[in-house]
Amino acid sequence: MKSAALTWMAPRAGAFGNEVLIGLTLAIVVLPQAIAFSTTLAGLPSYFGLYCATWGVLFTALLNPSRVFHGGPNSTLSAVVGVTLLPVAPQFGADYIGYALTLFLLAGLIQLVFLAVPPLGRILDFVSEPVANGMICGIGLYMVFKSFPAFAGLPINTQVEWRLWIAWQSFLAMLEIGNMHAIHIGLITLLVTVVLRQFEAFRNWAILLGIVTGTLYSEFLNARLGLAETLIEQTANVSATGFVYPSLPLFAQEAMPDIISIIPGAVTLALLGLFQTVAAMRRMNRKSGQFVDARHGIFADALSNCVLPFLSALPTCASFNRMSLMHAMHTGSRLAAVSSALILLALVSFFGEYIAIIPVPAMAAIIMVVGANMIDWADIKAHFQHRPEAIVFSASFLSVHVFGLFGAVICGSLLALAYAKWEKAHPNVTLERNVLRIRGNIYYGSLPVIESLYHRANSDKRYAELIVDFSAVHHIDPEGIRWLAEIGKNGKVRFADRRSGQDRRTGSADRPAERKRKDRRRRQTL
């Protein structure tokens, strides 16, 4: 019998070619994303994103048993890297790269702590969809704002926090002093990508075709006017990077003050990665019908992010869009993810010189598209149909722009716990004639709501008897037990729970002998 550890290498009969085709599609989709996330968002050389799209995907595919899981570079995590390190060192410099590697390693170690301490990992299960979607939408809008300077061929804004007014100033600068050649390239890339995404046949290829179009137009301008006239920045050549690029995080004594200052960024990086992985695995479990415990995702991310800093790679976490693509293409094993990493490595090794001519404004346009796609209007509409969810979503969304990314993570975590408590504290309590039905939990937080309706029903002189039905109650804490004992002293009150055998629709109850006969027949049937 085949070992369970090797089942990922055994796709369904006749499906090997389909798995490789899915891998090729994923490699082509992730290639421009890896370069754009690394250079435009994280401020690092392009090979950081490419190595994450190869080694990060390979590690998570081997460690995570989900057949539709796809890790690799992530727009949100890349944005956190840029925001955290901008005040510490100039982008693309040796010091910046050293601090980035240290940041990645710290984030991986923090994720390991969440794996090793079960109560911490359990906290991630309390991150509700309104909280996660609010943060994701807020970060998507942030990414659009952050792309303005690169889209217009302007220097990157090096403010510590990316406030809304800074984004507005960047937008005005783009209109007033932007490089028109760069703006034209960005607009053409943006237009082609958005138009092609409207057609199902081209949707998965839209980003690649948009970048190809923007690159061809950039080469046309450079050939006609000259690079000295267009001043269009291009991606660096990655053909000489090889299969691996060993690196060491920076832990020099003189750098310790700066390393301490980036610890909040490492916490943000770790938590955002885990939030997205847990949320993505939950969503794909429902779609694919294959249940995989989210702790497998935490383990794969944490271990991978402790190794990737030594391979010059960005941190990895789940990708919603690539996992949805795998599910839509009916992948049957982890071979699709593994083959995507190997195919991408081959593309970089043999076509690196062509990747080098991709213009930065085209990459910025792709970041805008990715950021806009993170704002899912269907999810937003669903949240606004329920007032508590609308409040939580709005607060989580605004916290990204008001408190920054680290503040947004803290705010989102607190909102998740507050939302869970709010739901528990507001059980479904209804009064139908003389029956007070309680659905939910009876505990110190929900008792004020329950007691209010109870006293109103108890004071109603139309009924000589009040039935308190708690058959649908899931949990009763000691204070709830004391409250039930207290109202039990009221001669007007009668209880109806799961064990009473009462027909709550008519108010009658079975006799003990009749209940025994029913139980006996039920056991015989089983």
Phi, psi and omega in degrees: 000141183290145176291142180296331181292342183254006183295336181294338182272358185243082176292170179302153181303130179080003185258002183300315180297323179293322179296319179292322177297319176297319178298319178297316179298316179297319180298318180290324179290317186280340183303303179294329178295316181300316181291315182294315180298320184289311187278317187275322183264311186275341182072030182238160176304154187297334183292341176298314178291322181291319178293326175295323180286347176256293184290322178298317178293319179298312182298312182291328177293325180282330186265337184254122185285353181292131182282346180251010180281133176222115179270215178104193184296145183228136184297318182296313180296321179296322178296321178297320179301312181298316181295321183290321189263347181304317180283354185265318184202159177293141181297148177071358179278169182296317179296319180299316180295319179298316178294325179297316179298319177296318178301317181296317181294318178299319179297318178297319179294322177296320177295325176297324177298318178296329178285321185283333181253099186307319179300326177292316177296327179294331180300326181298333179290343181271000177282103185284166179299319178301321179293309183297315181292325177298316179293318181296317178295320178297319179290326176299316177294321176301319180295322177298314179300316186292341182277349183305310183299312181295326178299326182260008180071029181255161177297151179290135176290129185255025174295147182295314180247143183263075181287165182297325182289330175292320177298321178296318178296323178295321178296318178296319179297323178298321180285327188270315187234014181292152176286113185297328177296316178296318180296320178297317178298315179297318180295318179296315178300314181297314182296313181297316181297313182294318181295315182293332180291346178282347181252126184302322183292334184251000189300316182286345182254001188298316182296314180298314181293326176296318179292320178299317180296314179297323179291318179297320178292323177297317178295325176296315179296317181295322179291326184275318186252336183095145182296330178294334179271318184282327180055041181266121180283140182242163177287146181287154179290129182246009185291338184263008184286333179081187183285326177222157177224087185301146181209164180229131175298158183266120177225035179291151184298320182289344180266358185300320177302318179291323179295319178297324182291339181264003179300316176303323177295324178294321177297316178300314181299315182296313185290319179297320177298316180292320177306311185291322179295314180296316180295319180294319180292323175300312183296317182286333174301319181289322183284318188273340183079002178256115180272125175231125180302135181298338179296333174296322177293320177298316179298314182296316180295312185298311182294319180296318183287348172275340181262322186301326177301336179273001178239018179056052183230148173295159175292154184248151168201177185295147177246116181300312187290321180287326176292322176295323177296316179299317180294319180295330180269007172061053175291146182242357181201173178282000178298329179298314180294317180297315181293328178296321179293316181292321179294320178297320178299321177293320179298317180293321183291324187256343183234025182299325182292332177281327177295330184295337185268003178294126182284146180298321177301327176294321176297319179297322177297321178294321177299320177299317180296314180297316179298317179295324180291338178288344178268093185269107184292331178296317178293319181298316180299319180296320181293326184279002174274354180227118190303311179301320179294321179298319179294314181295315179299313182297317180296319179294319179297312183290331182298331178299321185267340181267316185255356185083176186291319179294315177298326179294322178296314179296314179298318180296321179295316179294321178296322180299314179292319180295321180295318179297318178295320180299316180296320180290326184282354181234073180289168178275103182244122181232151177241109179246102187057246182256018181248118176263107183261131181242123177237123181133231182233142172254103179210178189304329182281331182264347184299322178303320179291316182292315183296325180300313180288326179298313182294327177294319179289323182292330181275356179283114187279359179288336185243131179277344182225141177238121180262122176260108184260108178243035180291339180257018178274133183266330186212137176230122180271174182305322179294323177295322178296318180296324179293317178298320178296324182291314181286341176295338178285345178284118183297344181278342188264137172229138183267150172225112179236190184296332189266352187285338182073014184280140171276102189284350177280330182248343181086001180267168181225147177286147174287154182305318181296320180293322178297320179297318179297319178296318179296321181295317179296323180295319178294321178294322178296319179291000000 
